[in-house]
């Protein structure tokens, strides 16, 4: 997995590319942690180029979401690939995460 990071209006945008699985999860975890340590609490995960998500990967995204909720932060998902959408539906989490068709819509949702 690769992560491209950009910043807009104090929101961190991670564009994920590849597989989100047990082997790759540490990269997402460390990148997320580094930004939390810097004081960021608003994140968008762009998932258009995600090819697969394992249960471990999904668990990590859910953990990030819950951690941010507890600290008055927020995590939104944008531009889901067909695989991402399918996995969220299959896991019963499609309604848990705020999801948007584009990064622009997700960014606008932060106000």
Phi and psi restraints in degrees (value plus and minus 20) as a CYANA .aco file:
   2 UNK   PHI    -134.8   -94.8
   2 UNK   PSI     130.0   170.0
   3 UNK   PHI    -148.7  -108.7
   3 UNK   PSI      98.0   138.0
   4 UNK   PHI    -116.2   -76.2
   4 UNK   PSI     108.4   148.4
   5 UNK   PHI    -132.0   -92.0
   5 UNK   PSI     113.0   153.0
   6 UNK   PHI    -160.0  -120.0
   6 UNK   PSI     147.4   187.4
   7 UNK   PHI    -151.6  -111.6
   7 UNK   PSI     113.5   153.5
   8 UNK   PHI    -163.7  -123.7
   8 UNK   PSI     102.8   142.8
   9 UNK   PHI      31.1    71.1
   9 UNK   PSI      27.3    67.3
  10 UNK   PHI      43.2    83.2
  10 UNK   PSI       2.5    42.5
  11 UNK   PHI    -134.8   -94.8
  11 UNK   PSI     114.4   154.4
  12 UNK   PHI    -113.8   -73.8
  12 UNK   PSI     106.6   146.6
  13 UNK   PHI    -129.2   -89.2
  13 UNK   PSI      97.8   137.8
  14 UNK   PHI    -123.3   -83.3
  14 UNK   PSI      98.0   138.0
  15 UNK   PHI    -116.6   -76.6
  15 UNK   PSI      91.3   131.3
  16 UNK   PHI    -110.9   -70.9
  16 UNK   PSI     120.9   160.9
  17 UNK   PHI    -158.3  -118.3
  17 UNK   PSI     104.5   144.5
  18 UNK   PHI      90.4   130.4
  18 UNK   PSI    -165.2  -125.2
  19 UNK   PHI    -120.9   -80.9
  19 UNK   PSI     119.8   159.8
  20 UNK   PHI    -127.5   -87.5
  20 UNK   PSI      75.4   115.4
  21 UNK   PHI    -156.3  -116.3
  21 UNK   PSI    -196.2  -156.2
  22 UNK   PHI     -77.4   -37.4
  22 UNK   PSI     -58.8   -18.8
  23 UNK   PHI     -90.2   -50.2
  23 UNK   PSI     -50.9   -10.9
  24 UNK   PHI    -118.7   -78.7
  24 UNK   PSI     -30.7     9.3
  25 UNK   PHI     -82.3   -42.3
  25 UNK   PSI     -50.9   -10.9
  26 UNK   PHI     -84.5   -44.5
  26 UNK   PSI     -52.4   -12.4
  27 UNK   PHI     -84.0   -44.0
  27 UNK   PSI     -66.5   -26.5
  28 UNK   PHI     -83.5   -43.5
  28 UNK   PSI     -63.7   -23.7
  29 UNK   PHI     -81.6   -41.6
  29 UNK   PSI     -65.6   -25.6
  30 UNK   PHI     -91.0   -51.0
  30 UNK   PSI     -59.5   -19.5
  31 UNK   PHI     -84.4   -44.4
  31 UNK   PSI     -63.5   -23.5
  32 UNK   PHI     -82.0   -42.0
  32 UNK   PSI     -67.0   -27.0
  33 UNK   PHI     -80.8   -40.8
  33 UNK   PSI     -61.0   -21.0
  34 UNK   PHI     -79.9   -39.9
  34 UNK   PSI     -60.7   -20.7
  35 UNK   PHI     -93.1   -53.1
  35 UNK   PSI     -56.2   -16.2
  36 UNK   PHI     -81.6   -41.6
  36 UNK   PSI     -63.2   -23.2
  37 UNK   PHI     -81.4   -41.4
  37 UNK   PSI     -47.6    -7.6
  38 UNK   PHI    -105.3   -65.3
  38 UNK   PSI     -21.1    18.9
  39 UNK   PHI      79.1   119.1
  39 UNK   PSI     -18.0    22.0
  40 UNK   PHI     -94.7   -54.7
  40 UNK   PSI     118.7   158.7
  41 UNK   PHI    -153.4  -113.4
  41 UNK   PSI     -14.3    25.7
  42 UNK   PHI    -147.1  -107.1
  42 UNK   PSI     101.6   141.6
  43 UNK   PHI    -154.1  -114.1
  43 UNK   PSI     126.3   166.3
  44 UNK   PHI    -143.7  -103.7
  44 UNK   PSI     111.6   151.6
  45 UNK   PHI    -125.6   -85.6
  45 UNK   PSI      90.4   130.4
  46 UNK   PHI    -105.4   -65.4
  46 UNK   PSI     102.9   142.9
  47 UNK   PHI    -137.6   -97.6
  47 UNK   PSI       1.8    41.8
  48 UNK   PHI     -82.1   -42.1
  48 UNK   PSI     -51.5   -11.5
  49 UNK   PHI    -125.1   -85.1
  49 UNK   PSI      -1.3    38.7
  50 UNK   PHI    -100.8   -60.8
  50 UNK   PSI     103.4   143.4
  51 UNK   PHI    -113.0   -73.0
  51 UNK   PSI     -44.1    -4.1
  52 UNK   PHI    -183.4  -143.4
  52 UNK   PSI     128.1   168.1
  53 UNK   PHI    -152.7  -112.7
  53 UNK   PSI     101.0   141.0
  54 UNK   PHI    -103.5   -63.5
  54 UNK   PSI     151.7   191.7
  55 UNK   PHI     -83.2   -43.2
  55 UNK   PSI     -54.2   -14.2
  56 UNK   PHI     -84.6   -44.6
  56 UNK   PSI     -62.3   -22.3
  57 UNK   PHI     -84.2   -44.2
  57 UNK   PSI     -63.6   -23.6
  58 UNK   PHI     -84.1   -44.1
  58 UNK   PSI     -59.8   -19.8
  59 UNK   PHI     -82.0   -42.0
  59 UNK   PSI     -58.8   -18.8
  60 UNK   PHI     -86.3   -46.3
  60 UNK   PSI     -62.4   -22.4
  61 UNK   PHI     -83.9   -43.9
  61 UNK   PSI     -60.9   -20.9
  62 UNK   PHI     -84.4   -44.4
  62 UNK   PSI     -59.9   -19.9
  63 UNK   PHI     -82.4   -42.4
  63 UNK   PSI     -62.1   -22.1
  64 UNK   PHI     -80.9   -40.9
  64 UNK   PSI     -65.0   -25.0
  65 UNK   PHI     -78.8   -38.8
  65 UNK   PSI     -68.3   -28.3
  66 UNK   PHI     -87.2   -47.2
  66 UNK   PSI     -59.6   -19.6
  67 UNK   PHI     -81.5   -41.5
  67 UNK   PSI     -61.4   -21.4
  68 UNK   PHI     -88.8   -48.8
  68 UNK   PSI     -59.2   -19.2
  69 UNK   PHI     -77.4   -37.4
  69 UNK   PSI     -61.6   -21.6
  70 UNK   PHI     -87.6   -47.6
  70 UNK   PSI     -43.2    -3.2
  71 UNK   PHI    -129.3   -89.3
  71 UNK   PSI       5.4    45.4
  72 UNK   PHI      38.7    78.7
  72 UNK   PSI       8.4    48.4
  73 UNK   PHI    -119.3   -79.3
  73 UNK   PSI    -190.6  -150.6
  74 UNK   PHI    -175.3  -135.3
  74 UNK   PSI     123.1   163.1
  75 UNK   PHI    -146.2  -106.2
  75 UNK   PSI     108.9   148.9
  76 UNK   PHI    -144.1  -104.1
  76 UNK   PSI     132.2   172.2
  77 UNK   PHI    -129.1   -89.1
  77 UNK   PSI     121.9   161.9
  78 UNK   PHI    -153.9  -113.9
  78 UNK   PSI     133.9   173.9
  79 UNK   PHI      30.6    70.6
  79 UNK   PSI      33.3    73.3
  80 UNK   PHI     -84.7   -44.7
  80 UNK   PSI     116.1   156.1
  81 UNK   PHI     -91.4   -51.4
  81 UNK   PSI     144.6   184.6
  82 UNK   PHI     -78.8   -38.8
  82 UNK   PSI     -59.3   -19.3
  83 UNK   PHI     -84.6   -44.6
  83 UNK   PSI     -65.2   -25.2
  84 UNK   PHI     -79.9   -39.9
  84 UNK   PSI     -65.7   -25.7
  85 UNK   PHI     -82.3   -42.3
  85 UNK   PSI     -63.6   -23.6
  86 UNK   PHI     -82.0   -42.0
  86 UNK   PSI     -66.4   -26.4
  87 UNK   PHI     -84.3   -44.3
  87 UNK   PSI     -62.3   -22.3
  88 UNK   PHI     -82.5   -42.5
  88 UNK   PSI     -62.7   -22.7
  89 UNK   PHI     -83.0   -43.0
  89 UNK   PSI     -66.6   -26.6
  90 UNK   PHI     -80.5   -40.5
  90 UNK   PSI     -58.6   -18.6
  91 UNK   PHI    -102.1   -62.1
  91 UNK   PSI     -24.6    15.4
  92 UNK   PHI      54.1    94.1
  92 UNK   PSI       4.3    44.3
  93 UNK   PHI    -130.8   -90.8
  93 UNK   PSI     -14.3    25.7
  94 UNK   PHI     -80.0   -40.0
  94 UNK   PSI     -52.5   -12.5
  95 UNK   PHI    -112.4   -72.4
  95 UNK   PSI     -23.8    16.2
  96 UNK   PHI    -100.4   -60.4
  96 UNK   PSI     -65.5   -25.5
  97 UNK   PHI    -110.2   -70.2
  97 UNK   PSI     116.8   156.8
  98 UNK   PHI     -88.3   -48.3
  98 UNK   PSI     104.1   144.1
  99 UNK   PHI    -143.3  -103.3
  99 UNK   PSI     122.0   162.0
 100 UNK   PHI    -155.0  -115.0
 100 UNK   PSI     131.5   171.5
 101 UNK   PHI     -90.6   -50.6
 101 UNK   PSI     -45.1    -5.1
 102 UNK   PHI    -163.2  -123.2
 102 UNK   PSI     143.8   183.8
 103 UNK   PHI     -82.6   -42.6
 103 UNK   PSI     -57.5   -17.5
 104 UNK   PHI     -82.3   -42.3
 104 UNK   PSI     -63.8   -23.8
 105 UNK   PHI     -85.0   -45.0
 105 UNK   PSI     -61.7   -21.7
 106 UNK   PHI     -83.2   -43.2
 106 UNK   PSI     -64.5   -24.5
 107 UNK   PHI     -81.8   -41.8
 107 UNK   PSI     -63.1   -23.1
 108 UNK   PHI     -82.1   -42.1
 108 UNK   PSI     -49.1    -9.1
 109 UNK   PHI     -88.8   -48.8
 109 UNK   PSI     -37.5     2.5
 110 UNK   PHI    -100.6   -60.6
 110 UNK   PSI     -30.0    10.0
